[in-house]
Amino acid sequence: MIKQTRFLAIGAWPVTKALSVIGACSLLWLVALPAQANELGDLVRNGDVAAVTSALDKGAAIDEIDGVTALYIACETGNAALAELLVNRGADVNLPVSWQRTPLYAATKAGFADIVKLLLGHGADPNQLAKGQTPLHVAAETGCLACVTSLVEAGAEVNALTSNGSPPIHLAKLAGHDDVVAYLNSHGANGPTIQPISPRLASADAQSGKDIFGTTCAACHLAAPGLKVPKRANLWGIVGRQKGSESDVQYSSSLKQAGGVWGFEELNFFIANPALTLPGTDMSFPGLADENQRADLIAYLRTLSETPLPLPGK
C-alpha cells in the first residue's frame, strides 16, 4: 500500500509561498510528515477481513487512535466479523475516542445489537459515559430493544441520569419507542424516592420560593392572572388545578395522560425531577434535589391564587 506524505515548510512559511521560494533558489529544507490515514482503519472501512488479519499479523497497532480506532470503525459500520476479530486480537473494548465515544457507544447508536452483545461479552462497561450519557440512554433513544435488553442484563443502570436529569425511559418515551418503555418499566425504571413535602410547608419561606421561581422557572412559565404568552404555561392557580388543563398550551402526551390535579405532593414529586417522575414530559428541567428549596417554591406557587388552598393539616 502506498503511503501518502505531507510536507511542511520549515520556519512556518505557507506551503504555496515555500514552493515558490524553492523554485527561485532551491535552498529551503522540507520535512516529510506521516500521512493522517490510519492503514488498519482504512482496511476495516473497506471490510477486508483477510487484509486486516494480515496487518495484525505484521504488528499493526490495534488500538491506535487516528480520530477513531479500528474497533470503533467496525462497530460503527456494523461489521460484526471484523469487530470480533479485533476484540479477539486484543482491541480495548472500553477505549474512548473524541467526546469519550466508545465502541459500545458506536454500536448502540447504530443499533447493531449483535455487536453490542459481543462487546459486553468481552468486558465492555455498560455504564461508561460517552457524550454525557450511558449506552442505555443511547439505545433507548434509538429504539434498539435488543440493545437495551443486552445492556440491562449486563448491569446497565436503568435509572441513570444525563447531565440534564434525563433517565433512559424518558428518552425512549420522547422518541415513541413504546416497547423499550415497557421493557424499562418492567426492569426497575421508576421515579425518585421523595419524602412528602407537606410537613415542611408550614415553615417554608414563600419569598425565597419566589426568588427560586425567578431563577429556575420564570423563563418558561408565567405567574400572573389572565396573562398569556405562546408556549409559556401560566402557573397562576396551579395548586389544585387539573393537570394539562390550560386550553392555549400544547402539553406533552405524558402530561395529558397523567390525570389528576397538581396537589402539594404531586408538585413535590414532579419538581424533584420531571423526567423521572413523568417520562416523556417536554419540561427540560433537571429538577430541584433540595427539599427545602422545593418546599419554598411550592409555598410560593400556593400564593399564586385569589384563594390559596389551605396548607396540609390546617
C-alpha positions in Angstrom: 0.0 0.0 0.0 1.5 3.4 -1.0 1.8 5.8 1.9 0.8 9.4 1.3 3.1 12.1 2.7 2.6 15.7 3.6 5.3 18.4 3.5 5.7 21.3 5.9 7.9 24.3 5.1 10.4 24.9 7.8 10.1 28.3 9.5 6.2 28.2 9.4 6.1 29.5 5.9 2.9 28.9 4.0 3.3 25.9 1.7 2.5 27.8 -1.5 5.0 30.5 -0.7 7.6 28.0 0.2 7.2 26.2 -3.1 7.7 29.5 -5.0 10.9 30.1 -3.0 12.1 26.6 -3.8 11.6 27.4 -7.4 13.7 30.5 -7.1 16.7 29.4 -5.0 16.2 25.7 -4.1 17.6 26.4 -0.6 14.5 25.7 1.6 14.6 22.4 3.7 11.4 20.3 3.7 10.4 17.8 6.3 8.3 14.8 5.3 5.4 14.1 7.8 3.5 10.8 8.0 0.1 10.6 6.4 -3.0 11.1 8.5 -4.7 8.0 7.3 -4.5 5.0 9.6 -3.9 2.0 7.4 -5.6 -0.5 9.7 -8.6 1.8 10.0 -8.7 2.0 6.2 -8.7 -1.7 5.9 -11.5 -2.0 8.4 -13.5 0.6 6.5 -13.1 -1.5 3.4 -14.3 -4.6 5.2 -11.3 -6.6 4.2 -11.1 -9.3 6.9 -8.1 -11.0 5.3 -6.2 -7.8 4.9 -6.9 -6.8 8.5 -5.7 -10.2 9.7 -2.5 -9.8 7.7 -1.9 -6.3 9.0 -2.3 -7.5 12.6 0.0 -10.4 12.0 2.6 -7.9 10.8 2.3 -5.9 14.0 -0.2 -3.2 13.2 -1.1 -1.1 16.3 -4.6 -2.3 17.0 -5.6 0.5 19.4 -4.0 3.4 17.5 -6.3 6.4 17.6 -6.5 8.4 14.4 -9.7 10.2 15.0 -11.2 6.8 15.9 -9.9 3.3 16.4 -10.2 0.3 14.1 -12.6 -1.3 16.5 -14.7 1.8 16.7 -15.0 1.8 12.9 -16.0 -1.8 12.8 -18.7 -1.2 15.4 -20.0 2.0 13.7 -20.3 0.3 10.4 -21.8 -2.9 11.7 -19.1 -5.3 10.6 -19.5 -8.0 13.3 -16.9 -10.3 11.8 -14.2 -7.6 12.0 -15.3 -6.4 15.4 -15.0 -10.0 16.7 -11.6 -10.4 15.0 -10.3 -7.2 16.6 -11.7 -8.0 20.0 -10.2 -11.5 19.9 -6.8 -10.0 18.9 -6.8 -7.7 22.0 -8.5 -4.5 21.0 -9.6 -2.4 24.0 -13.4 -2.5 24.1 -13.5 0.5 26.5 -11.0 2.8 24.8 -12.7 6.1 24.2 -12.0 8.5 21.3 -13.2 12.1 20.9 -16.2 13.1 23.1 -15.5 10.0 25.2 -17.2 7.9 22.5 -16.5 4.2 22.9 -17.0 1.1 20.6 -20.2 0.4 22.7 -21.5 3.9 22.0 -20.9 3.4 18.3 -22.7 0.1 18.2 -25.7 1.2 20.3 -26.0 4.5 18.3 -26.3 2.5 15.1 -28.5 -0.2 16.6 -26.1 -3.2 15.9 -27.4 -5.5 18.6 -25.1 -8.4 17.8 -22.0 -6.2 18.2 -23.4 -4.7 21.4 -23.7 -8.2 22.8 -20.2 -9.1 21.6 -18.7 -6.1 23.3 -20.5 -6.7 26.5 -19.4 -10.3 26.5 -15.8 -9.1 26.3 -15.9 -6.7 29.2 -17.4 -3.5 27.7 -18.6 -1.3 30.6 -22.4 -0.9 30.2 -22.3 2.3 32.3 -19.3 4.1 30.7 -20.3 7.7 29.8 -20.0 8.9 26.2 -21.1 12.4 25.3 -22.7 12.8 28.8 -24.9 9.7 28.6 -24.7 6.0 29.1 -25.0 3.3 26.4 -28.5 2.6 27.7 -29.6 6.2 27.1 -28.3 5.9 23.5 -30.0 2.5 22.9 -33.3 3.8 24.5 -33.3 6.9 22.3 -32.6 5.0 19.1 -35.2 2.3 20.0 -33.0 -0.8 19.8 -34.8 -3.1 22.2 -32.3 -5.9 21.7 -29.5 -3.5 22.6 -31.5 -2.3 25.7 -32.0 -5.9 26.8 -28.4 -6.8 26.5 -27.3 -3.7 28.3 -29.7 -4.2 31.2 -28.7 -7.9 31.5 -25.1 -6.8 31.7 -25.7 -4.4 34.6 -26.7 -1.1 33.0 -28.2 1.3 35.5 -31.8 1.6 34.4 -32.3 4.9 36.2 -29.0 6.6 35.3 -29.3 10.3 34.6 -27.8 12.5 31.9 -26.4 15.9 32.9 -29.8 17.4 32.5 -31.5 14.8 34.6 -33.0 12.5 31.9 -33.2 8.7 32.5 -33.2 6.3 29.6 -37.0 5.7 29.8 -37.6 9.5 29.3 -35.6 9.4 26.0 -37.5 6.3 24.9 -40.8 7.9 25.7 -40.0 11.1 23.8 -38.9 9.1 20.8 -42.1 7.0 20.8 -40.4 3.6 21.5 -43.2 2.1 23.5 -41.6 -1.4 23.5 -38.5 0.0 25.1 -40.6 2.0 27.6 -42.5 -1.2 28.6 -39.3 -3.2 29.0 -37.6 -0.5 31.2 -40.8 -0.1 33.3 -40.7 -3.9 33.9 -37.0 -3.8 34.8 -36.8 -1.2 37.5 -37.4 2.2 35.8 -39.1 4.4 38.3 -39.3 7.8 39.8 -37.1 9.1 42.6 -37.8 8.2 46.2 -39.1 11.5 47.5 -40.2 12.2 51.1 -43.5 14.0 51.5 -43.2 17.8 51.5 -46.4 18.6 53.4 -44.7 18.6 56.9 -42.3 21.3 55.6 -44.8 23.7 54.1 -45.9 25.4 57.3 -42.4 26.7 57.9 -41.4 27.2 54.2 -40.3 30.7 53.0 -42.6 31.8 50.1 -40.3 34.8 49.4 -37.4 32.5 49.0 -39.6 30.4 46.8 -40.3 33.5 44.6 -36.6 34.0 44.2 -36.2 30.4 43.1 -39.1 30.8 40.7 -37.4 33.8 39.2 -34.1 31.9 38.5 -35.4 28.5 37.6 -39.0 28.8 36.3 -39.7 32.3 35.0 -38.0 31.7 31.7 -40.7 29.2 30.7 -43.6 30.0 33.0 -45.9 32.9 33.8 -47.2 33.8 37.2 -50.0 36.4 36.8 -53.8 36.1 36.4 -55.1 36.2 32.8 -51.6 36.5 31.3 -51.0 34.6 28.1 -47.8 34.2 26.1 -47.3 31.5 23.4 -45.5 28.4 24.7 -45.4 29.6 28.3 -47.8 27.9 30.7 -49.2 30.2 33.3 -48.8 28.8 36.8 -51.3 31.2 38.4 -53.7 28.9 40.2 -51.5 25.9 39.6 -52.0 24.4 43.1 -55.2 22.4 43.0 -55.6 22.8 39.2 -56.3 19.9 36.8 -53.1 18.8 35.1 -52.8 19.9 31.5 -55.9 22.0 31.6 -54.9 25.3 30.0 -56.6 25.4 26.6 -53.9 27.6 25.0 -50.9 25.4 26.0 -49.6 22.4 24.0 -48.9 19.9 26.7 -46.9 16.7 26.2 -48.9 13.5 25.8 -47.4 12.2 29.0 -48.9 15.1 31.0 -52.2 14.9 29.2 -52.4 11.2 30.1 -51.3 11.7 33.7 -54.7 12.8 35.0 -55.4 14.2 38.5 -54.6 17.6 39.9 -51.5 19.5 40.9 -51.6 19.0 44.7 -48.8 19.8 47.0 -47.3 16.3 46.8 -47.8 16.0 43.1 -45.8 19.2 42.6 -43.2 18.0 45.0 -42.6 14.8 43.1 -42.6 16.5 39.7 -40.3 19.4 40.7 -37.8 16.9 42.2 -37.1 15.5 38.7 -39.7 16.0 35.9 -38.2 13.4 33.5 -38.0 10.7 36.2 -41.5 11.4 37.6 -43.2 11.8 34.3 -41.1 10.3 31.5 -41.9 12.0 28.2 -42.5 15.4 29.6 -41.3 18.3 27.5 -40.2 20.2 30.5 -36.4 20.3 30.1 -35.5 21.0 33.8 -33.3 18.7 35.8 -35.3 19.3 39.0 -34.6 20.6 42.5 -32.9 18.0 44.7 -33.0 20.1 47.8 -36.2 19.5 49.8 -36.1 23.0 51.5 -36.0 24.7 48.1 -38.9 22.6 46.8 -40.9 23.5 49.9 -40.2 27.2 49.5 -41.1 27.1 45.8 -44.3 25.2 46.4 -45.2 27.7 49.2 -44.7 30.5 46.7 -46.8 28.7 44.0 -49.6 28.4 46.6 -49.7 32.2 46.8 -50.5 32.4 43.1 -54.2 32.4 43.6 -57.0 34.7 44.8 -58.0 32.0 47.3 -54.9 29.9 48.1 -55.6 26.3 49.2 -55.2 25.7 52.9 -51.9 24.2 54.0 -52.0 20.5 54.7 -53.3 19.8 58.2 -54.8 23.3 58.5 
